[in-house]
Amino acid sequence: MNKLAHFIVHSKAAAYIAALLYVCVWVLRTVGQGGAFAPSDYIGLLLSLIVGYLSVKVGRELSFIDARNVLPATLFFMGCAIAPQLEPEPAGYIQSLLYPAACYTLLRTYRDRSAMGSYFMAFVLIGVACLQAPPLLLTLPLTVVCGAFMESLHGRTFFAALWGLLCPYWVAFCVLFLTDRIDVIPAYLGSITLSRGVGPGLSQVWAEGLWMLLLALPGSVTMLLHRAMKLQTNASYRLLMVALLVLLVTVVISPGLYLSLRYCVLLYVSLIGSTLFVGNSSRSLNIFLLLLFIFWLAIVVFQVWSSFTTH
């Protein structure tokens, strides 16, 4: 048991195996459903592999993990393998990148009193995401409160964030005005309170949601009670927790956006959940990790088996 837990937490081979299993499950799921491999399908697979790689790069750069640890990528690929059939629309892939890029920009503003440019760029990205999916405008701007944890939020950075959020809308309005298409603005404003599309069914997301809960909740409690963590690392984790909370509220308000935000949610859950095991080695945690692994393995086997028996 201890050897298996140590292998999952500390071995790079575990991340490679998790990525390989995810690709295999993705292929088996597609074949089992009798579907052909469309070019757009490869975009989602490639994007998830890139996000998993970037989780390690960002984790090391921001001191979430040490130089030899790749546990966030392992957990991310394991989460993706639970429901590989959940893929967003082509426009959703852009949203999967914009919000993490905005949060990464804010994570680099720790105690920076001259971070107006970073706030402006971060909320330009958020503004573009909100422009593509109007319901996001109800929640994503709340990410500005994350700057309080980074000790970089003050009057100037707040207004820089506001101008950044409005910049894409100003550009879009100018284009509509020059092309004499102002009539589409009322329809856009009316769609802000509506979910874009229908979210996936409960049977498709229950296992993935339970996986996220088992990682994010204990990981958040561990981080909040960790008194020896560096101040900057602690602030960064708090930003991730608030950003994850914003995404979860968004999904509750507009379930149709879950597919577009899924990779981002899994990324944050993996980074937060890794705090539970990195640097903490005890028998109880090893048992919990083993049970988590058994749960994941059972869900993946069930998903693959059901795709072949159903079709």
VEXNU-68998 format. One record per residue (C-alpha): residue in one letter; residue number from 0; x, y, z. Coordinates in pm, 1 decimal. Example, Ala and Ser with C-alpha at 12.3 -4.5 7.8 and 13.67 -1.06 7.14 Angstrom:
REM VEXNU-68998
["A" 0 [1230.0 -450.0 780.0]],
["S" 1 [1367.0 -106.0 714.0]],
***
This chain:
REM VEXNU-68998
["M" 0 [0.0 0.0 0.0]],
["N" 1 [273.3 245.7 95.5]],
["K" 2 [469.8 165.3 -217.6]],
["L" 3 [168.2 223.3 -442.7]],
["A" 4 [89.8 555.1 -270.1]],
["H" 5 [452.9 664.3 -298.2]],
["F" 6 [456.4 569.7 -667.0]],
["I" 7 [142.9 774.2 -743.8]],
["V" 8 [258.7 1080.0 -550.6]],
["H" 9 [628.1 1096.3 -633.6]],
["S" 10 [688.5 907.3 -957.3]],
["K" 11 [693.3 1077.1 -1297.5]],
["A" 12 [602.8 740.9 -1448.4]],
["A" 13 [264.5 764.0 -1274.9]],
["A" 14 [182.7 1080.6 -1471.9]],
["Y" 15 [286.7 918.4 -1800.5]],
["I" 16 [80.8 606.7 -1721.7]],
["A" 17 [-221.3 821.0 -1627.3]],
["A" 18 [-191.4 1015.8 -1954.4]],
["L" 19 [-157.7 693.6 -2154.7]],
["L" 20 [-458.2 538.7 -1981.1]],
["Y" 21 [-658.6 853.0 -2048.9]],
["V" 22 [-578.1 832.4 -2421.1]],
["C" 23 [-666.2 461.6 -2425.5]],
["V" 24 [-995.8 520.2 -2244.4]],
["W" 25 [-1075.2 807.3 -2481.3]],
["V" 26 [-1015.6 583.4 -2785.3]],
["L" 27 [-1207.6 289.2 -2638.2]],
["R" 28 [-1498.0 513.1 -2543.0]],
["T" 29 [-1519.9 657.6 -2894.3]],
["V" 30 [-1493.8 316.6 -3057.9]],
["G" 31 [-1743.9 166.1 -2815.2]],
["Q" 32 [-1998.3 434.1 -2900.2]],
["G" 33 [-1953.0 356.2 -3267.7]],
["G" 34 [-1839.6 707.5 -3349.7]],
["A" 35 [-1582.7 818.5 -3602.6]],
["F" 36 [-1283.7 1028.5 -3509.1]],
["A" 37 [-1372.3 1382.0 -3617.5]],
["P" 38 [-1096.6 1647.0 -3631.6]],
["S" 39 [-1264.8 1842.4 -3350.5]],
["D" 40 [-1234.1 1537.1 -3123.8]],
["Y" 41 [-857.0 1548.7 -3147.4]],
["I" 42 [-858.5 1914.3 -3040.0]],
["G" 43 [-1009.1 1825.3 -2702.3]],
["L" 44 [-766.1 1538.4 -2648.5]],
["L" 45 [-467.1 1751.9 -2744.6]],
["L" 46 [-586.4 2041.0 -2527.8]],
["S" 47 [-624.0 1819.0 -2222.7]],
["L" 48 [-272.2 1681.3 -2267.8]],
["I" 49 [-134.0 2035.0 -2297.4]],
["V" 50 [-322.2 2149.2 -1986.2]],
["G" 51 [-187.6 1851.4 -1792.2]],
["Y" 52 [167.1 1941.2 -1894.4]],
["L" 53 [115.6 2307.7 -1805.5]],
["S" 54 [-16.2 2211.0 -1461.6]],
["V" 55 [331.2 2082.2 -1378.8]],
["K" 56 [508.0 2387.0 -1524.5]],
["V" 57 [283.3 2632.7 -1342.4]],
["G" 58 [296.4 2430.2 -1020.9]],
["R" 59 [673.9 2441.1 -1015.7]],
["E" 60 [696.5 2807.1 -1113.7]],
["L" 61 [453.9 2916.5 -840.9]],
["S" 62 [591.2 2673.4 -578.5]],
["F" 63 [277.2 2460.4 -561.7]],
["I" 64 [497.0 2153.6 -601.4]],
["D" 65 [868.6 2083.6 -589.1]],
["A" 66 [1087.9 2035.4 -894.5]],
["R" 67 [1047.5 1657.1 -897.9]],
["N" 68 [677.1 1624.0 -828.1]],
["V" 69 [416.5 1577.3 -1103.3]],
["L" 70 [115.6 1477.6 -891.3]],
["P" 71 [-116.9 1754.0 -1027.0]],
["A" 72 [-74.7 1618.5 -1379.6]],
["T" 73 [-141.2 1263.5 -1257.7]],
["L" 74 [-462.6 1369.3 -1084.0]],
["F" 75 [-567.8 1581.2 -1382.3]],
["F" 76 [-532.9 1295.9 -1632.8]],
["M" 77 [-709.9 1057.8 -1395.1]],
["G" 78 [-998.5 1304.1 -1371.8]],
["C" 79 [-1016.9 1343.7 -1750.0]],
["A" 80 [-1031.6 965.3 -1793.1]],
["I" 81 [-1348.2 938.4 -1583.2]],
["A" 82 [-1568.9 1096.5 -1851.6]],
["P" 83 [-1372.3 1130.6 -2177.2]],
["Q" 84 [-1693.3 1165.0 -2378.3]],
["L" 85 [-1762.7 1511.2 -2230.9]],
["E" 86 [-1619.9 1746.4 -2490.7]],
["P" 87 [-1716.3 2114.6 -2538.0]],
["E" 88 [-1812.7 2286.3 -2857.2]],
["P" 89 [-1522.0 2427.8 -3063.7]],
["A" 90 [-1574.8 2773.4 -2909.3]],
["G" 91 [-1558.0 2616.7 -2563.9]],
["Y" 92 [-1194.3 2524.1 -2609.5]],
["I" 93 [-1107.5 2894.8 -2614.0]],
["Q" 94 [-1286.8 2947.9 -2284.1]],
["S" 95 [-1093.7 2653.0 -2141.1]],
["L" 96 [-774.8 2852.6 -2193.7]],
["L" 97 [-881.3 3211.5 -2129.0]],
["Y" 98 [-979.5 3182.2 -1764.1]],
["P" 99 [-672.8 2980.6 -1653.6]],
["A" 100 [-453.1 3231.3 -1838.2]],
["A" 101 [-624.3 3518.1 -1653.9]],
["C" 102 [-577.6 3350.2 -1315.3]],
["Y" 103 [-213.5 3275.5 -1397.1]],
["T" 104 [-162.1 3645.3 -1469.5]],
["L" 105 [-314.2 3735.6 -1132.2]],
["L" 106 [-100.1 3474.6 -955.0]],
["R" 107 [209.8 3664.0 -1066.3]],
["T" 108 [100.5 3988.4 -898.6]],
["Y" 109 [194.4 3891.4 -541.4]],
["R" 110 [260.0 4211.4 -344.4]],
["D" 111 [307.4 4402.8 -668.0]],
["R" 112 [179.9 4755.4 -611.8]],
["S" 113 [222.4 4835.1 -982.6]],
["A" 114 [16.0 4549.3 -1119.9]],
["M" 115 [-230.9 4759.1 -1321.6]],
["G" 116 [-109.6 4613.1 -1650.6]],
["S" 117 [-146.1 4256.8 -1523.2]],
["Y" 118 [-498.7 4323.8 -1399.7]],
["F" 119 [-589.1 4487.4 -1728.6]],
["M" 120 [-462.6 4191.9 -1934.0]],
["A" 121 [-619.5 3934.3 -1702.5]],
["F" 122 [-962.6 4093.2 -1730.4]],
["V" 123 [-930.2 4146.9 -2102.7]],
["L" 124 [-908.1 3766.2 -2121.8]],
["I" 125 [-1205.4 3730.6 -1888.3]],
["G" 126 [-1395.6 3989.5 -2094.0]],
["V" 127 [-1335.0 3792.3 -2413.1]],
["A" 128 [-1464.7 3476.0 -2242.6]],
["C" 129 [-1773.3 3662.3 -2119.7]],
["L" 130 [-1828.7 3807.3 -2465.2]],
["Q" 131 [-1840.9 3456.3 -2611.6]],
["A" 132 [-2066.3 3318.0 -2336.2]],
["P" 133 [-2290.1 3594.3 -2189.8]],
["P" 134 [-2386.8 3404.2 -1867.4]],
["L" 135 [-2021.3 3414.7 -1761.5]],
["L" 136 [-2064.8 3788.6 -1708.4]],
["L" 137 [-2264.3 3710.7 -1392.6]],
["T" 138 [-1976.6 3538.7 -1212.2]],
["L" 139 [-1631.7 3561.6 -1372.9]],
["P" 140 [-1580.3 3933.5 -1290.7]],
["L" 141 [-1593.8 3829.9 -923.1]],
["T" 142 [-1243.3 3693.6 -976.9]],
["V" 143 [-1119.4 4045.0 -900.0]],
["V" 144 [-1155.1 3968.3 -527.0]],
["C" 145 [-874.1 3713.3 -567.7]],
["G" 146 [-637.1 4008.0 -582.0]],
["A" 147 [-698.3 4062.6 -210.8]],
["F" 148 [-514.2 3736.9 -135.4]],
["M" 149 [-224.0 3842.8 -357.0]],
["E" 150 [-211.1 4181.1 -172.5]],
["S" 151 [-215.9 4360.5 -507.5]],
["L" 152 [-578.4 4474.5 -517.2]],
["H" 153 [-628.9 4846.7 -460.1]],
["G" 154 [-808.6 5131.7 -630.0]],
["R" 155 [-585.5 5154.2 -936.7]],
["T" 156 [-575.2 4780.3 -1004.1]],
["F" 157 [-952.8 4755.6 -952.3]],
["F" 158 [-1021.0 5018.6 -1216.9]],
["A" 159 [-758.0 4858.5 -1444.0]],
["A" 160 [-952.9 4533.2 -1411.7]],
["L" 161 [-1277.5 4717.5 -1487.1]],
["W" 162 [-1132.4 4876.9 -1800.5]],
["G" 163 [-990.9 4541.5 -1907.5]],
["L" 164 [-1331.3 4375.8 -1868.3]],
["L" 165 [-1502.1 4650.6 -2070.5]],
["C" 166 [-1236.1 4664.5 -2344.1]],
["P" 167 [-1365.2 4363.3 -2548.8]],
["Y" 168 [-1719.7 4499.6 -2524.4]],
["W" 169 [-1604.8 4841.7 -2642.7]],
["V" 170 [-1431.7 4684.7 -2944.0]],
["A" 171 [-1736.3 4467.8 -3020.8]],
["F" 172 [-1969.3 4768.0 -2995.6]],
["C" 173 [-1750.3 4969.5 -3233.2]],
["V" 174 [-1752.1 4685.6 -3486.3]],
["L" 175 [-2130.3 4649.4 -3460.4]],
["F" 176 [-2176.0 5023.5 -3492.8]],
["L" 177 [-1955.6 5046.5 -3802.3]],
["T" 178 [-2132.4 4750.3 -3963.9]],
["D" 179 [-2478.6 4880.7 -3865.9]],
["R" 180 [-2569.7 4576.2 -3657.4]],
["I" 181 [-2666.2 4745.7 -3331.0]],
["D" 182 [-2990.3 4546.4 -3329.7]],
["V" 183 [-2807.7 4235.3 -3198.4]],
["I" 184 [-2724.0 4408.5 -2866.7]],
["P" 185 [-3069.6 4361.4 -2704.7]],
["A" 186 [-3061.0 3990.4 -2789.5]],
["Y" 187 [-2715.5 3962.6 -2631.9]],
["L" 188 [-2825.7 4140.2 -2313.7]],
["G" 189 [-3125.9 3909.8 -2290.0]],
["S" 190 [-2903.4 3600.7 -2309.8]],
["I" 191 [-2692.9 3700.6 -2009.3]],
["T" 192 [-2934.4 3541.8 -1764.0]],
["L" 193 [-2990.5 3232.4 -1975.6]],
["S" 194 [-2782.0 2916.7 -1988.6]],
["R" 195 [-2617.3 2859.2 -2322.4]],
["G" 196 [-2733.4 2514.6 -2424.2]],
["V" 197 [-2818.9 2217.4 -2206.9]],
["G" 198 [-2567.4 2077.7 -1963.9]],
["P" 199 [-2467.8 1710.4 -1954.8]],
["G" 200 [-2695.7 1469.0 -1776.0]],
["L" 201 [-2648.3 1372.9 -1414.3]],
["S" 202 [-2545.3 1021.1 -1512.8]],
["Q" 203 [-2253.8 1163.4 -1709.2]],
["V" 204 [-2108.1 1391.5 -1442.6]],
["W" 205 [-2186.8 1229.4 -1107.0]],
["A" 206 [-1865.2 1027.0 -1096.0]],
["E" 207 [-1653.3 1319.8 -1210.5]],
["G" 208 [-1824.3 1548.5 -958.5]],
["L" 209 [-1761.6 1300.5 -675.6]],
["W" 210 [-1395.6 1273.4 -781.6]],
["M" 211 [-1362.7 1652.8 -768.1]],
["L" 212 [-1529.8 1668.2 -426.8]],
["L" 213 [-1302.4 1400.1 -280.6]],
["L" 214 [-997.7 1595.4 -395.1]],
["A" 215 [-1096.0 1960.1 -355.3]],
["L" 216 [-1265.6 1948.1 -15.4]],
["P" 217 [-991.4 1765.5 183.3]],
["G" 218 [-722.6 1953.7 -10.0]],
["S" 219 [-878.5 2289.7 76.6]],
["V" 220 [-907.0 2198.9 445.3]],
["T" 221 [-546.3 2080.3 449.8]],
["M" 222 [-428.0 2403.2 290.5]],
["L" 223 [-625.8 2622.9 529.9]],
["L" 224 [-485.2 2438.1 832.2]],
["H" 225 [-128.1 2428.7 701.5]],
["R" 226 [56.2 2680.5 917.6]],
["A" 227 [406.5 2613.8 785.1]],
["M" 228 [325.5 2696.2 421.0]],
["K" 229 [502.3 2994.4 267.2]],
["L" 230 [294.1 3310.9 257.0]],
["Q" 231 [306.8 3345.5 -121.8]],
["T" 232 [216.9 2979.8 -176.3]],
["N" 233 [-67.8 3008.3 73.7]],
["A" 234 [-199.4 3319.5 -104.0]],
["S" 235 [-177.2 3144.1 -440.8]],
["Y" 236 [-375.6 2846.2 -314.7]],
["R" 237 [-641.6 3077.7 -173.6]],
["L" 238 [-670.2 3243.6 -514.5]],
["L" 239 [-718.5 2902.7 -675.2]],
["M" 240 [-984.5 2812.3 -420.9]],
["V" 241 [-1182.6 3131.2 -486.6]],
["A" 242 [-1138.7 3089.2 -865.1]],
["L" 243 [-1266.8 2731.1 -836.0]],
["L" 244 [-1562.8 2852.7 -629.6]],
["V" 245 [-1643.0 3109.4 -901.0]],
["L" 246 [-1639.7 2834.0 -1163.2]],
["L" 247 [-1864.5 2607.3 -955.9]],
["V" 248 [-2115.5 2888.7 -902.2]],
["T" 249 [-2105.1 2951.4 -1276.5]],
["V" 250 [-2184.0 2586.8 -1348.4]],
["V" 251 [-2475.4 2593.8 -1102.5]],
["I" 252 [-2619.1 2907.0 -1264.4]],
["S" 253 [-2554.6 2793.3 -1622.4]],
["P" 254 [-2511.9 2413.6 -1648.0]],
["G" 255 [-2466.6 2444.2 -2023.2]],
["L" 256 [-2125.2 2599.4 -1963.2]],
["Y" 257 [-1987.8 2300.3 -1772.5]],
["L" 258 [-1833.6 2141.6 -2080.7]],
["S" 259 [-1651.4 2464.2 -2165.5]],
["L" 260 [-1517.0 2503.8 -1810.0]],
["R" 261 [-1454.2 2135.2 -1738.2]],
["Y" 262 [-1080.0 2127.2 -1806.1]],
["C" 263 [-1031.2 2441.7 -1600.6]],
["V" 264 [-1224.5 2295.1 -1306.4]],
["L" 265 [-1027.8 1970.5 -1324.2]],
["L" 266 [-702.0 2166.4 -1335.4]],
["Y" 267 [-782.6 2365.2 -1021.8]],
["V" 268 [-912.5 2058.2 -840.6]],
["S" 269 [-589.2 1871.7 -923.0]],
["L" 270 [-368.6 2156.0 -798.1]],
["I" 271 [-568.1 2193.4 -476.8]],
["G" 272 [-602.7 1818.5 -420.8]],
["S" 273 [-229.6 1761.4 -455.9]],
["T" 274 [-171.1 1955.6 -130.5]],
["L" 275 [-330.9 1667.8 54.5]],
["F" 276 [-51.3 1426.1 -38.0]],
["V" 277 [259.2 1628.3 -128.0]],
["G" 278 [476.9 1662.1 180.1]],
["N" 279 [230.3 1465.0 394.8]],
["S" 280 [303.0 1096.7 437.1]],
["S" 281 [89.4 904.9 684.2]],
["R" 282 [-90.7 573.8 694.7]],
["S" 283 [-434.4 737.9 687.9]],
["L" 284 [-349.2 945.0 379.6]],
["N" 285 [-206.4 639.8 205.2]],
["I" 286 [-528.0 449.0 275.5]],
["F" 287 [-734.7 740.8 146.2]],
["L" 288 [-523.2 762.0 -170.5]],
["L" 289 [-557.6 386.3 -224.1]],
["L" 290 [-936.7 406.2 -184.4]],
["L" 291 [-941.7 702.4 -421.8]],
["F" 292 [-743.1 501.8 -676.6]],
["I" 293 [-978.6 202.5 -643.4]],
["F" 294 [-1278.9 430.3 -690.1]],
["W" 295 [-1122.5 584.2 -1001.5]],
["L" 296 [-1031.3 245.1 -1146.9]],
["A" 297 [-1382.3 109.1 -1087.3]],
["I" 298 [-1543.8 411.0 -1253.7]],
["V" 299 [-1316.0 395.6 -1557.6]],
["V" 300 [-1373.1 21.7 -1604.8]],
["F" 301 [-1748.8 71.0 -1567.9]],
["Q" 302 [-1751.4 357.3 -1820.8]],
["V" 303 [-1560.2 155.5 -2081.2]],
["W" 304 [-1767.4 -158.4 -2021.1]],
["S" 305 [-2098.0 28.8 -2043.3]],
["S" 306 [-1998.7 197.7 -2371.0]],
["F" 307 [-1946.3 -143.7 -2535.5]],
["T" 308 [-2251.7 -315.5 -2385.5]],
["T" 309 [-2485.2 -26.1 -2468.1]],
["H" 310 [-2378.1 0.8 -2829.8]],
***
